[in-house]
């Protein structure tokens, strides 16, 4: 290629790996499905962490959470660490670099003002003209509270989406429409058919701003991260997307009413978590406490309704991905563009009786989709080698002919994507939890090793864990951690986890500055 390739990274938030048309045909993602046919997809990609901030920091830097310091939500990615990420490296190599949507490299809700663009609770020092640089990206358009979990703050609180939301003077009316629950409404927690028109939805805004930045790149090769805030809760899908998937026809997650028997101690402790999930008048008190952590057996109807809206939000963001691809095609640059579609992490949605994110390591939360298309990538391939979201940074740099600026915990995926022989032993994730997290009462150092056939989740401090034979038990129902017949498998995966352990001098945990 005479010109450096463009690079487009598209992420969604809390997006389960099977919730695409290529794994579940009833889910409407035609544009992402087309990319999977034109390129390749990984069947076994694991998020390096189950929380937004840690996962996103690792995608940017190619470093595991305890290498870049962001081990959980409430911990900010430092500018120093961000400068080693792919955005800064590519900017120095002549790329136009941009970010659109939900960044969440920094805490939105903090104990004290941080002065950062992502700090939601305190007035911003950034005026309407500010557009970067930020975390290595030259140009940004940020949605600080992109899920509309809470009303977007009025200027000077918030950033580009929040200010755009109110700029025409109709922000309060938009909020009223967003809260309006269209029929049919069954009173499900965090799920309703919203009256907010799609044009004001964050997915539409993210698509619009991505198109603007692509056009702003002129003749310069670009690297753009487009970060859709959905399908993260609330599942407030606008019409007509909210009616595309009928609740009676959605596929329920496995083990909806499974018990905690045989599970490690932190599962049982987290199930007692009593804290309110959202302080929001849209969510009745009886739907806003532990019931959103563990589900009651009578919750199937609500889960179906929530899933129908969840799928609708996925279809809406796929629609906007199609709009972005159409612009690239019109410009004649699509054939010279590498595209990755993935998510920061999954979500439980009733899987194994859990609703929200929790310190658990089931496939519904850990596994994410990873689709890649572009020059020389094998079309239609499904790659079963276990990989991780920490591999995205070195892969992007490899496509641009660059190398990481410093150490990297990830590996470039390009040899796998071009059909060359390569094997991977396991994918890995890590999450350190404070004693106050989910009211656990003591710290947890959760580590996960996932091979094509087995998965081990281990707490390094207590030694407790869970082991699943994914070939014979894909729904992860029987914990084999203490089964003597699987001792050798458990020991092998434990060695894999131990191989990732850093010395104290290299283990880095940044200070907590905000809420979880």
C-alpha angles and dihedrals in degrees: 000000000000093000126051111257123253116240124211119186113190120188135177127197127245091354116160115226096237093050096096129089092249090065101026109027094198091065110088111231103132096157096050089043089055090052090052090054094045090047138012135281134205118232094196111044116144127200110239090226135011095228127081102236096046094044094048094046089054093048090054098043104031087230129120117247095261090049097052094033099240101116098155144356114295092046117103126222106238121233088238092058092041090055089067091057128104094262095061093042094050093045089058089049093059101269126138102232125198143169127204129183132003111007102169094177085132135042116271093200114043137177091234133010111281099186090230125137090240096056106112104179099062132053112271124241088210116097129211092273095058112112104156163233093222130164091338097314114120096208127026141179108192133198102195095183098023099159095063086229084144127017110279111257119252118241131313084034115074132012140255102328094042093050092045089051092060101029097095092052093248099097095114091050090050089053091050090052091046091055093046108105111214122209135301090053120163096176095252118175113263093349131101141133100258125217091213107119112244092241089071095044118112092240091058092045090049091052091048094050093045089056090049093053093047089055091046091058089076110184094337119109108251138210110197129179110203108192115190111201093214156120083035113116141306092070093213100153118180124228132298091021091056091064099046094092118045114220092228091058102047120109111246118223116257122267095017092172100029119151129234093241112134093010124127121268097259092060090058094044094048089051088067092056103137103181121120112258098209131008093218133131089220090069116065116227092246088058096043107064133058090329088079090054099047122016129229118232090250093063099090094100092051092046090053091051092047092048092051089056091042089055090046091056089050090051090050094052090046088054090055091047086056090054091053092049090050091057091050089050092049090052092050091237101107094093090055095048127097111211129195122188117190143125136243092237141324131258134231103230092179096320109151089355094298125120110179132036112290138164091282131116106212120142092251090066103028104040120077134177119256117191122175129184134170144092114353095356111139109253119235096002121149109204116204098188110119111251136165139221087249086072092066097080097054089043092055091046091049092054089053093048092248134124129221116276096237132335122355130198092193133076128223111257096203097103090054092046094051093050100254117146113264134142133205122202100205148339120236140205134179136194128175113203124198119229090254092054110112086346089283093154094217138043123274126202099197117194128177131195117188124189125179089268110026142031131203126191112191135181104215092203103050098024090228120133152143130249127192133191098219095188095057098024108032091164091059096233102144120057106215096182094115097032108118091210088066099043094111092049092048091049092049093052091043089056088051090054092045090052088066095051114117128214115254090256092059099038107100127192116175119216118273110247103168150026124287 
